[in-house]
């Protein structure tokens, strides 16, 4: 199973997704370069273009190796990237992956991920045959934590000092959350 053989996740209008390709590189780099977005994802601000190019090239390679899928979020009639969605660190043997997402600063607070995240989770369980979807969230990213817990993710622990702060502020604690397939199926059956 790979991104080439899977359908696209269906997301609510006025948005759509497409598989991330090298042609999307500049548009996605522009999103990651927004200072607030970069800080929320623990990149050093200002973000060096080379840093983002290396990250996204690695994402393309991980897709090629079947270790995850990345999608670009855009409006139905406009190809300009507005966000980046992923199910990555995919272990087909263990039937688990990690969810990741980011949207343009202009879309923050508008409930965009509230509408899209359920479809991304559905895609993971129904099309990727996942048993477990994980989310790792910086303790300061309360919006992302709230979005995942609304979806039924349970906090499993705090990874203390897990990640060096991109802006030289020491180390960040990360929250580990997860949603299991049976809990998700029970919640959608209601």
Long-range contacts (C-beta under 8 A, 24 or more apart in sequence): 1-66, 1-92, 1-128, 1-129, 2-63, 2-66, 3-63, 3-66, 3-69, 3-70, 6-69, 6-127, 6-128, 7-127, 8-71, 9-71, 9-85, 9-119, 9-120, 9-122, 9-123, 10-119, 11-73, 11-115, 11-116, 11-119, 11-120, 12-115, 12-116, 12-119, 13-76, 14-75, 14-76, 14-77, 15-73, 15-74, 15-75, 15-76, 15-82, 15-112, 15-115, 15-116, 16-73, 16-74, 16-75, 16-76, 17-71, 17-72, 17-73, 17-74, 17-85, 18-71, 18-72, 18-74, 19-63, 19-69, 19-70, 19-71, 19-72, 20-56, 20-59, 20-60, 20-63, 20-70, 20-71, 20-72, 20-84, 21-60, 22-60, 24-72, 24-81, 25-53, 25-56, 27-72, 27-80, 27-81, 28-52, 28-56, 28-72, 28-81, 28-84, 29-53, 29-56, 30-81, 31-81, 31-82, 31-83, 31-84, 31-102, 31-103, 31-104, 32-84, 32-102, 34-104, 34-105, 36-105, 36-108, 37-102, 37-104, 37-105, 38-166, 39-166, 39-167, 40-102, 40-138, 40-141, 40-144, 41-102, 42-138, 42-163, 42-165, 42-166, 42-172, 43-166, 44-166, 44-167, 44-168, 45-166, 45-167, 59-86, 59-88, 62-88, 66-90, 66-92, 68-97, 69-128, 73-103, 73-116, 82-106, 82-107, 83-107, 83-112, 85-116, 85-120, 87-120, 87-123, 87-124, 87-128, 87-130, 87-133, 89-134, 90-128, 92-129, 94-131, 94-132, 95-129, 95-130, 95-131, 95-132, 96-130, 96-131, 96-132, 96-133, 96-134, 97-124, 97-128, 97-130, 97-133, 97-134, 98-133, 98-134, 98-135, 98-136, 99-124, 99-133, 99-134, 99-135, 99-148, 100-135, 101-144, 108-143, 113-147, 114-147, 114-150, 117-147, 117-148, 117-151, 118-151, 121-151, 121-179, 121-184, 122-188, 125-181, 125-184, 125-185, 130-181, 131-180, 131-181, 132-178, 132-179, 132-180, 132-181, 133-178, 133-179, 134-176, 134-177, 134-178, 135-176, 135-177, 135-178, 136-174, 136-175, 136-176, 136-177, 137-174, 137-175, 137-177, 138-163, 138-172, 138-173, 138-174, 138-175, 139-172, 139-173, 139-174, 139-175, 140-172, 145-175, 145-177, 148-177, 148-179, 149-177, 151-179, 152-179, 152-183, 152-184, 152-187, 153-177, 153-178, 153-179, 154-178, 154-179, 154-183
